Amino acid sequence: MNGEKPIEGERKVFMTGNEVVAWGALAAGAEIMYGYPITPQNEIMHYWARLGPKFGKRFLQTEDELSAGFTTIGGVLTGKRAFTATAGPGNVLMQEPLSMAEAMRIPTVVVIQQRGGPSTATVIYSQQEVTLTCFGGNGEGLRVVYATASHQELFDYTIKAFNTAWRYRFPAFILGDGYQAKMRESLVIYDPAARGIEMISPEPLVGKTGVPGTDREAAHLRNAFSVEEELLHALGDDIEEYERVAPEIIEYDAFNTTEADLLVVAHGVVFRSVAMAVRELVNQGERVGYFRPITLRPFPGTQLREAAQGAEQLLVVESAYGQLNKLVLENLYGSNVPVRTLFRPGVGITPEEVNEECRALLAGKEA
């Protein structure tokens, strides 16, 4: 089966989110996964280790998450379309190699299935890894972070992350969660080529033939600097490029923003509850809308400000203690619109709870 495509055309399936990620990586042409077990992402490794060899793919279980991150970088440096996955404390440990990938502009792809914190906490669910994933490590957060809300998006953005990483040479993350990892839901899996998606071919970043600077351009892969001014110069170039390409990367979803007195902001799986509640309220005649950042890095700040212009108040809903809210407030700086919050760290939020909170805020406004 090594010469066969993992997916021919497209087909509808019913599977867990972790299984979806493995199929998405196969569809994207990933060649090797490096990883270390941690709930709730374990099954990504299990499915990949079972499916991959059928199509000539490889897997290496490392001794810990530090090693998983560094070996993933090593695979990418040799020109492999490599990836890894982790969660919670593993995400913490992996920040050292991921900081290295950020500094050296190595197109690393990482899947994060968030779990509750701090430390070991719960192995099930949270949205408490937003700050860590977006800004973790001793760098400036020059990363791309896609926050998925469904199994279809897990598949779509796993494929997209490989292209984004290789096109822009910034680490790319798919930020899921324990609910998405473990639950089953239907989706359509497909061969990217069947939908006109051209996968960017990886290339070796080291070990090329010829003399650097003479036969070819030098790679300038560097993560250590002798003096502060060198670091400033290198970061300045990277930050300038990150800001330049950000408009091409940014993604968001918005509904009924021009008609809304109350704008609800959410991301990831919590957005599903928000979308259901908001649409129900609109059908009942309420002036409510929603805004969903799909990329948390870079953040769709301009689009959020535009969506919030006509609203009398915002409601930020998340399963964390304000990690999304910090991004919202930063990008709304200077705006006078009041921002309310519904925080439930590590706990799922239902449409009914969002509906109740919205009605209370609308009633208070009208009073």
KAVEN-V878080 format. One record per residue. N is the residue number from 1. OMEGA is omega in whole degrees, -180 to 180 (NA if undefined). BURIAL is + if it has 9 or more other ideal C-beta (glycine too) atoms within 8 Angstrom, else -. Layout:
n=N omega=OMEGA burial=BURIAL
n=N omega=OMEGA burial=BURIAL
This chain:
n=1 omega=-174 burial=-
n=2 omega=-179 burial=-
n=3 omega=-177 burial=-
n=4 omega=172 burial=-
n=5 omega=178 burial=-
n=6 omega=-179 burial=-
n=7 omega=174 burial=+
n=8 omega=-179 burial=-
n=9 omega=176 burial=-
n=10 omega=178 burial=+
n=11 omega=179 burial=-
n=12 omega=-178 burial=-
n=13 omega=179 burial=+
n=14 omega=-173 burial=-
n=15 omega=178 burial=+
n=16 omega=179 burial=+
n=17 omega=179 burial=+
n=18 omega=176 burial=+
n=19 omega=178 burial=+
n=20 omega=-179 burial=+
n=21 omega=180 burial=+
n=22 omega=178 burial=+
n=23 omega=178 burial=+
n=24 omega=178 burial=+
n=25 omega=176 burial=+
n=26 omega=180 burial=+
n=27 omega=-179 burial=+
n=28 omega=-179 burial=+
n=29 omega=177 burial=-
n=30 omega=-175 burial=+
n=31 omega=-178 burial=+
n=32 omega=173 burial=+
n=33 omega=172 burial=+
n=34 omega=-178 burial=+
n=35 omega=177 burial=+
n=36 omega=-173 burial=+
n=37 omega=168 burial=-
n=38 omega=177 burial=+
n=39 omega=9 burial=+
n=40 omega=-180 burial=+
n=41 omega=-172 burial=+
n=42 omega=-173 burial=+
n=43 omega=173 burial=+
n=44 omega=177 burial=+
n=45 omega=-177 burial=+
n=46 omega=-179 burial=+
n=47 omega=-180 burial=+
n=48 omega=-179 burial=+
n=49 omega=179 burial=+
n=50 omega=-176 burial=-
n=51 omega=-172 burial=+
n=52 omega=-177 burial=+
n=53 omega=178 burial=+
n=54 omega=-177 burial=-
n=55 omega=177 burial=+
n=56 omega=180 burial=-
n=57 omega=-175 burial=+
n=58 omega=178 burial=-
n=59 omega=174 burial=+
n=60 omega=172 burial=+
n=61 omega=-178 burial=-
n=62 omega=-176 burial=+
n=63 omega=177 burial=-
n=64 omega=-177 burial=-
n=65 omega=174 burial=+
n=66 omega=-179 burial=+
n=67 omega=179 burial=+
n=68 omega=179 burial=+
n=69 omega=-178 burial=+
n=70 omega=179 burial=+
n=71 omega=175 burial=+
n=72 omega=176 burial=+
n=73 omega=179 burial=+
n=74 omega=177 burial=-
n=75 omega=179 burial=+
n=76 omega=-179 burial=+
n=77 omega=-180 burial=+
n=78 omega=177 burial=+
n=79 omega=178 burial=-
n=80 omega=172 burial=+
n=81 omega=-173 burial=+
n=82 omega=178 burial=+
n=83 omega=176 burial=+
n=84 omega=179 burial=+
n=85 omega=-180 burial=+
n=86 omega=-179 burial=+
n=87 omega=169 burial=+
n=88 omega=-179 burial=+
n=89 omega=176 burial=+
n=90 omega=176 burial=+
n=91 omega=177 burial=+
n=92 omega=-178 burial=+
n=93 omega=-175 burial=+
n=94 omega=-177 burial=+
n=95 omega=179 burial=+
n=96 omega=176 burial=+
n=97 omega=-179 burial=+
n=98 omega=171 burial=+
n=99 omega=177 burial=+
n=100 omega=178 burial=+
n=101 omega=178 burial=+
n=102 omega=-178 burial=+
n=103 omega=-175 burial=+
n=104 omega=179 burial=+
n=105 omega=-179 burial=+
n=106 omega=-174 burial=+
n=107 omega=-177 burial=+
n=108 omega=179 burial=+
n=109 omega=-176 burial=+
n=110 omega=174 burial=+
n=111 omega=179 burial=+
n=112 omega=174 burial=+
n=113 omega=-170 burial=+
n=114 omega=174 burial=+
n=115 omega=-174 burial=+
n=116 omega=178 burial=+
n=117 omega=9 burial=+
n=118 omega=-180 burial=-
n=119 omega=-175 burial=-
n=120 omega=175 burial=-
n=121 omega=-179 burial=+
n=122 omega=-180 burial=-
n=123 omega=-170 burial=+
n=124 omega=-167 burial=+
n=125 omega=165 burial=+
n=126 omega=167 burial=+
n=127 omega=-172 burial=+
n=128 omega=179 burial=+
n=129 omega=-180 burial=+
n=130 omega=-179 burial=+
n=131 omega=-179 burial=+
n=132 omega=-176 burial=+
n=133 omega=-178 burial=+
n=134 omega=-171 burial=+
n=135 omega=-176 burial=-
n=136 omega=179 burial=+
n=137 omega=-178 burial=+
n=138 omega=178 burial=-
n=139 omega=-176 burial=-
n=140 omega=179 burial=-
n=141 omega=178 burial=+
n=142 omega=-173 burial=+
n=143 omega=172 burial=+
n=144 omega=-177 burial=+
n=145 omega=176 burial=+
n=146 omega=178 burial=+
n=147 omega=-176 burial=+
n=148 omega=-178 burial=+
n=149 omega=-175 burial=+
n=150 omega=177 burial=+
n=151 omega=178 burial=+
n=152 omega=179 burial=-
n=153 omega=175 burial=+
n=154 omega=179 burial=+
n=155 omega=-177 burial=+
n=156 omega=-174 burial=+
n=157 omega=170 burial=+
n=158 omega=176 burial=+
n=159 omega=-176 burial=+
n=160 omega=-177 burial=+
n=161 omega=179 burial=+
n=162 omega=179 burial=+
n=163 omega=179 burial=+
n=164 omega=-179 burial=+
n=165 omega=-176 burial=+
n=166 omega=-180 burial=+
n=167 omega=-172 burial=-
n=168 omega=179 burial=+
n=169 omega=168 burial=-
n=170 omega=176 burial=+
n=171 omega=-179 burial=+
n=172 omega=-176 burial=+
n=173 omega=167 burial=+
n=174 omega=-175 burial=+
n=175 omega=176 burial=+
n=176 omega=179 burial=+
n=177 omega=-177 burial=+
n=178 omega=177 burial=+
n=179 omega=179 burial=+
n=180 omega=-178 burial=+
n=181 omega=-168 burial=+
n=182 omega=-175 burial=+
n=183 omega=176 burial=-
n=184 omega=177 burial=-
n=185 omega=-177 burial=-
n=186 omega=176 burial=-
n=187 omega=175 burial=+
n=188 omega=173 burial=-
n=189 omega=-172 burial=+
n=190 omega=171 burial=+
n=191 omega=-178 burial=+
n=192 omega=-179 burial=+
n=193 omega=-180 burial=-
n=194 omega=178 burial=-
n=195 omega=178 burial=-
n=196 omega=178 burial=-
n=197 omega=179 burial=-
n=198 omega=-180 burial=-
n=199 omega=179 burial=+
n=200 omega=-179 burial=-
n=201 omega=176 burial=-
n=202 omega=178 burial=+
n=203 omega=178 burial=-
n=204 omega=176 burial=-
n=205 omega=176 burial=+
n=206 omega=175 burial=-
n=207 omega=179 burial=-
n=208 omega=179 burial=-
n=209 omega=177 burial=-
n=210 omega=-179 burial=-
n=211 omega=179 burial=-
n=212 omega=180 burial=+
n=213 omega=178 burial=-
n=214 omega=-180 burial=-
n=215 omega=-178 burial=-
n=216 omega=177 burial=-
n=217 omega=176 burial=-
n=218 omega=-177 burial=-
n=219 omega=-179 burial=-
n=220 omega=175 burial=-
n=221 omega=-171 burial=+
n=222 omega=175 burial=-
n=223 omega=176 burial=-
n=224 omega=-176 burial=-
n=225 omega=-175 burial=-
n=226 omega=-179 burial=-
n=227 omega=-175 burial=-
n=228 omega=-178 burial=-
n=229 omega=176 burial=-
n=230 omega=178 burial=+
n=231 omega=179 burial=+
n=232 omega=-179 burial=-
n=233 omega=-179 burial=-
n=234 omega=179 burial=+
n=235 omega=179 burial=+
n=236 omega=179 burial=-
n=237 omega=-178 burial=-
n=238 omega=179 burial=+
n=239 omega=179 burial=+
n=240 omega=180 burial=-
n=241 omega=179 burial=+
n=242 omega=180 burial=+
n=243 omega=180 burial=-
n=244 omega=-176 burial=-
n=245 omega=-178 burial=+
n=246 omega=179 burial=+
n=247 omega=178 burial=-
n=248 omega=-175 burial=-
n=249 omega=-172 burial=+
n=250 omega=175 burial=+
n=251 omega=179 burial=-
n=252 omega=176 burial=+
n=253 omega=-179 burial=+
n=254 omega=-179 burial=+
n=255 omega=171 burial=+
n=256 omega=-175 burial=+
n=257 omega=-178 burial=+
n=258 omega=-177 burial=-
n=259 omega=-169 burial=-
n=260 omega=166 burial=+
n=261 omega=179 burial=+
n=262 omega=178 burial=+
n=263 omega=-178 burial=+
n=264 omega=-178 burial=+
n=265 omega=179 burial=+
n=266 omega=178 burial=+
n=267 omega=174 burial=+
n=268 omega=-174 burial=+
n=269 omega=177 burial=+
n=270 omega=178 burial=+
n=271 omega=180 burial=+
n=272 omega=178 burial=+
n=273 omega=179 burial=+
n=274 omega=-179 burial=+
n=275 omega=179 burial=+
n=276 omega=-178 burial=+
n=277 omega=-177 burial=+
n=278 omega=-179 burial=+
n=279 omega=177 burial=+
n=280 omega=179 burial=+
n=281 omega=178 burial=+
n=282 omega=178 burial=+
n=283 omega=179 burial=-
n=284 omega=174 burial=-
n=285 omega=-179 burial=-
n=286 omega=-179 burial=+
n=287 omega=-176 burial=-
n=288 omega=174 burial=+
n=289 omega=177 burial=+
n=290 omega=174 burial=+
n=291 omega=-179 burial=+
n=292 omega=171 burial=+
n=293 omega=175 burial=+
n=294 omega=170 burial=+
n=295 omega=174 burial=+
n=296 omega=169 burial=+
n=297 omega=-14 burial=+
n=298 omega=-173 burial=+
n=299 omega=179 burial=+
n=300 omega=-175 burial=+
n=301 omega=180 burial=+
n=302 omega=-180 burial=-
n=303 omega=177 burial=+
n=304 omega=180 burial=+
n=305 omega=179 burial=+
n=306 omega=-180 burial=-
n=307 omega=-176 burial=+
n=308 omega=-174 burial=+
n=309 omega=-176 burial=-
n=310 omega=-176 burial=-
n=311 omega=176 burial=+
n=312 omega=175 burial=-
n=313 omega=177 burial=+
n=314 omega=173 burial=+
n=315 omega=177 burial=+
n=316 omega=-176 burial=+
n=317 omega=180 burial=+
n=318 omega=176 burial=+
n=319 omega=178 burial=+
n=320 omega=-178 burial=+
n=321 omega=171 burial=-
n=322 omega=-180 burial=+
n=323 omega=172 burial=+
n=324 omega=-178 burial=+
n=325 omega=177 burial=+
n=326 omega=178 burial=+
n=327 omega=179 burial=+
n=328 omega=-178 burial=+
n=329 omega=178 burial=+
n=330 omega=-176 burial=+
n=331 omega=175 burial=+
n=332 omega=-176 burial=+
n=333 omega=-178 burial=-
n=334 omega=178 burial=-
n=335 omega=-179 burial=-
n=336 omega=-176 burial=-
n=337 omega=178 burial=+
n=338 omega=180 burial=-
n=339 omega=176 burial=+
n=340 omega=-175 burial=+
n=341 omega=169 burial=+
n=342 omega=-177 burial=+
n=343 omega=173 burial=+
n=344 omega=-174 burial=+
n=345 omega=175 burial=+
n=346 omega=-177 burial=+
n=347 omega=177 burial=-
n=348 omega=-179 burial=+
n=349 omega=-174 burial=+
n=350 omega=175 burial=-
n=351 omega=180 burial=+
n=352 omega=178 burial=-
n=353 omega=177 burial=+
n=354 omega=179 burial=+
n=355 omega=-179 burial=+
n=356 omega=-179 burial=-
n=357 omega=179 burial=+
n=358 omega=-180 burial=+
n=359 omega=179 burial=+
n=360 omega=-180 burial=-
n=361 omega=179 burial=+
n=362 omega=178 burial=+
n=363 omega=178 burial=-
n=364 omega=178 burial=-
n=365 omega=-177 burial=+
n=366 omega=179 burial=-
n=367 omega=NA burial=-
